[in-house]
């Protein structure tokens, strides 16, 4: 039974993703945010439980990826689909294909699934990431949709912005761009400068923007990762 505890936590991640999808179909974007954040918490805890209990297994690894596809791929995609279908206005120039536009949201789970499969086979990503992690991508989308639904004008510029972000972030998930991990392995400030900087900036952004600040925090994470990669390349 002890060895099944991490798997049970992973299944709670999956259940949370299913609840998020239900909230998305009802147009309750705040509920989507809540359940995806809970899923992300379970995603963190299952790995911690596996390490503490020394309960690693191939089943757990595969189950984790399956749960992540639902919670961090399908759930945000359904949320974006509802946003595009019901909350953003298509310009007259796109009238002929306006009904097809929302389905572009499902690029998110396609690229998420590819990224997760790639991650499972890539031994280079044990302590850091190559490409945008799927939970970070999911957190961006749910908070973005929440913010657009609450405060942004429902005009065509936001439609174009949303479509552009779908393509950019999907490609970023499967890219070879180094992204730092949030794991803190020691208490030395020098070794955790990026992590602590991100935590402080995220706290400020969320304090100022509320739930929408999560999206800005993910963009900050991407910017810090790109800056770090650029500095390392120029110093070679």
WORA-V552591 format. One record per residue. RES is the residue in three letters. PSI is psi as a letter, one per 40 degrees, with the letter a starting at -180 (* if undefined). NEAR is the number of other ideal C-beta (glycine too) atoms within 8 Angstrom. Layout:
BEGIN
res->RES psi->PSI near->NEAR
res->RES psi->PSI near->NEAR
END
This chain:
BEGIN
res->UNK psi->d near->4
res->UNK psi->d near->6
res->UNK psi->e near->8
res->UNK psi->e near->8
res->UNK psi->d near->11
res->UNK psi->d near->14
res->UNK psi->d near->12
res->UNK psi->d near->8
res->UNK psi->d near->12
res->UNK psi->d near->15
res->UNK psi->d near->10
res->UNK psi->d near->9
res->UNK psi->d near->16
res->UNK psi->d near->13
res->UNK psi->d near->8
res->UNK psi->d near->14
res->UNK psi->d near->17
res->UNK psi->d near->9
res->UNK psi->d near->10
res->UNK psi->d near->17
res->UNK psi->d near->12
res->UNK psi->d near->8
res->UNK psi->d near->13
res->UNK psi->d near->15
res->UNK psi->d near->8
res->UNK psi->e near->7
res->UNK psi->e near->7
res->UNK psi->g near->8
res->UNK psi->d near->14
res->UNK psi->d near->8
res->UNK psi->d near->11
res->UNK psi->d near->17
res->UNK psi->d near->13
res->UNK psi->d near->9
res->UNK psi->d near->14
res->UNK psi->d near->18
res->UNK psi->d near->9
res->UNK psi->d near->9
res->UNK psi->d near->17
res->UNK psi->d near->13
res->UNK psi->d near->8
res->UNK psi->d near->13
res->UNK psi->d near->16
res->UNK psi->d near->8
res->UNK psi->d near->9
res->UNK psi->d near->15
res->UNK psi->d near->10
res->UNK psi->d near->8
res->UNK psi->d near->12
res->UNK psi->d near->12
res->UNK psi->d near->7
res->UNK psi->d near->6
res->UNK psi->e near->10
res->UNK psi->f near->6
res->UNK psi->f near->12
res->UNK psi->i near->6
res->UNK psi->i near->8
res->UNK psi->d near->5
res->UNK psi->d near->7
res->UNK psi->d near->14
res->UNK psi->d near->10
res->UNK psi->d near->9
res->UNK psi->d near->11
res->UNK psi->d near->13
res->UNK psi->d near->12
res->UNK psi->d near->9
res->UNK psi->d near->15
res->UNK psi->d near->15
res->UNK psi->d near->13
res->UNK psi->d near->13
res->UNK psi->d near->18
res->UNK psi->e near->17
res->UNK psi->c near->16
res->UNK psi->d near->11
res->UNK psi->d near->19
res->UNK psi->d near->16
res->UNK psi->d near->14
res->UNK psi->d near->12
res->UNK psi->d near->15
res->UNK psi->d near->15
res->UNK psi->d near->13
res->UNK psi->d near->14
res->UNK psi->d near->14
res->UNK psi->d near->14
res->UNK psi->d near->7
res->UNK psi->e near->6
res->UNK psi->e near->9
res->UNK psi->h near->12
res->UNK psi->h near->7
res->UNK psi->h near->9
res->UNK psi->i near->7
res->UNK psi->d near->4
res->UNK psi->d near->4
res->UNK psi->e near->9
res->UNK psi->d near->7
res->UNK psi->d near->4
res->UNK psi->e near->7
res->UNK psi->d near->8
res->UNK psi->e near->5
res->UNK psi->d near->7
res->UNK psi->d near->12
res->UNK psi->d near->11
res->UNK psi->e near->7
res->UNK psi->e near->10
res->UNK psi->d near->13
res->UNK psi->e near->9
res->UNK psi->d near->11
res->UNK psi->d near->16
res->UNK psi->d near->11
res->UNK psi->d near->9
res->UNK psi->d near->12
res->UNK psi->d near->16
res->UNK psi->d near->10
res->UNK psi->d near->10
res->UNK psi->d near->13
res->UNK psi->d near->13
res->UNK psi->d near->9
res->UNK psi->d near->10
res->UNK psi->d near->10
res->UNK psi->d near->9
res->UNK psi->e near->6
res->UNK psi->h near->8
res->UNK psi->e near->5
res->UNK psi->e near->5
res->UNK psi->f near->9
res->UNK psi->d near->4
res->UNK psi->e near->5
res->UNK psi->a near->8
res->UNK psi->i near->11
res->UNK psi->h near->11
res->UNK psi->i near->13
res->UNK psi->h near->14
res->UNK psi->i near->9
res->UNK psi->d near->13
res->UNK psi->d near->10
res->UNK psi->d near->11
res->UNK psi->d near->17
res->UNK psi->d near->16
res->UNK psi->d near->15
res->UNK psi->d near->13
res->UNK psi->d near->15
res->UNK psi->d near->17
res->UNK psi->d near->15
res->UNK psi->d near->12
res->UNK psi->d near->15
res->UNK psi->d near->14
res->UNK psi->d near->13
res->UNK psi->d near->13
res->UNK psi->d near->9
res->UNK psi->d near->8
res->UNK psi->d near->5
res->UNK psi->i near->8
res->UNK psi->i near->4
res->UNK psi->f near->7
res->UNK psi->i near->8
res->UNK psi->d near->9
res->UNK psi->d near->6
res->UNK psi->d near->12
res->UNK psi->d near->14
res->UNK psi->d near->8
res->UNK psi->d near->8
res->UNK psi->d near->14
res->UNK psi->d near->10
res->UNK psi->d near->8
res->UNK psi->d near->9
res->UNK psi->d near->13
res->UNK psi->d near->9
res->UNK psi->d near->8
res->UNK psi->d near->13
res->UNK psi->d near->12
res->UNK psi->d near->9
res->UNK psi->d near->12
res->UNK psi->d near->15
res->UNK psi->e near->10
res->UNK psi->i near->9
res->UNK psi->e near->5
res->UNK psi->h near->11
res->UNK psi->h near->11
res->UNK psi->h near->14
res->UNK psi->i near->11
res->UNK psi->i near->7
res->UNK psi->e near->6
res->UNK psi->h near->6
res->UNK psi->h near->7
res->UNK psi->e near->4
res->UNK psi->i near->6
res->UNK psi->e near->5
res->UNK psi->h near->6
res->UNK psi->d near->7
res->UNK psi->d near->5
res->UNK psi->e near->7
res->UNK psi->f near->11
res->UNK psi->d near->8
res->UNK psi->d near->10
res->UNK psi->d near->11
res->UNK psi->d near->9
res->UNK psi->d near->9
res->UNK psi->d near->13
res->UNK psi->d near->8
res->UNK psi->d near->8
res->UNK psi->d near->10
res->UNK psi->d near->12
res->UNK psi->d near->8
res->UNK psi->d near->8
res->UNK psi->d near->13
res->UNK psi->d near->12
res->UNK psi->d near->7
res->UNK psi->d near->7
res->UNK psi->e near->10
res->UNK psi->a near->6
res->UNK psi->d near->11
res->UNK psi->d near->13
res->UNK psi->d near->14
res->UNK psi->d near->15
res->UNK psi->d near->13
res->UNK psi->d near->10
res->UNK psi->d near->14
res->UNK psi->d near->13
res->UNK psi->d near->9
res->UNK psi->d near->12
res->UNK psi->d near->11
res->UNK psi->d near->11
res->UNK psi->d near->8
res->UNK psi->d near->12
res->UNK psi->d near->13
res->UNK psi->d near->9
res->UNK psi->d near->8
res->UNK psi->d near->11
res->UNK psi->d near->10
res->UNK psi->d near->8
res->UNK psi->d near->8
res->UNK psi->d near->9
res->UNK psi->d near->7
res->UNK psi->d near->6
res->UNK psi->e near->5
res->UNK psi->* near->4
END
